[in-house]
Amino acid sequence: MAEILETHEEALDVQDESSRKEPEAYRELANEHRRIAAELRETARRMAAYRDLPMGRHDRSVMSSPRAVQAFEKFVNVEEGLLALLQRRVEADRAMLKAMGNED
């Protein structure tokens, strides 16, 4: 996304009053995307490092408590919403890519 924002910035007509405000916004957003991506990569790296921890004993009654089930159900619902969002975005992005004349 950061790269898209940066390349989009190059297309701006700086003679246009409205376009003059966009470069700073794009730079800020690109930097923010890069920072968030770096944090996510680090979190993923740490999670992967914990993968080999020996499995400790768990209290099954806690793991199947209404609170635990509700928390996991909420997580699954968010995953489903994200999947649906990504599916819609891919369709829209493919259409835009086709309009740009560069579809595979």
C-alpha angles and dihedrals in degrees: 000000000000091000091049091052091049094049091045089055089060090060094058119114102226089196087069112087094218093049093057092072096051103070095065091046091050092048092050092048093046091052091048092050091051092049093049092046091052091050091049091049090052092048090049090049091052092047091051090050089058093051093094097051110126111257111254126211115276131201102239092202090060093044090053097039118125090252094053093044091048092050092050092044089053090050092051091048090052090049090051091049091049091049091051091047092050091048091053092045093050090053092049092044092049089052090050091047090051090050088052088057096240106102116141 
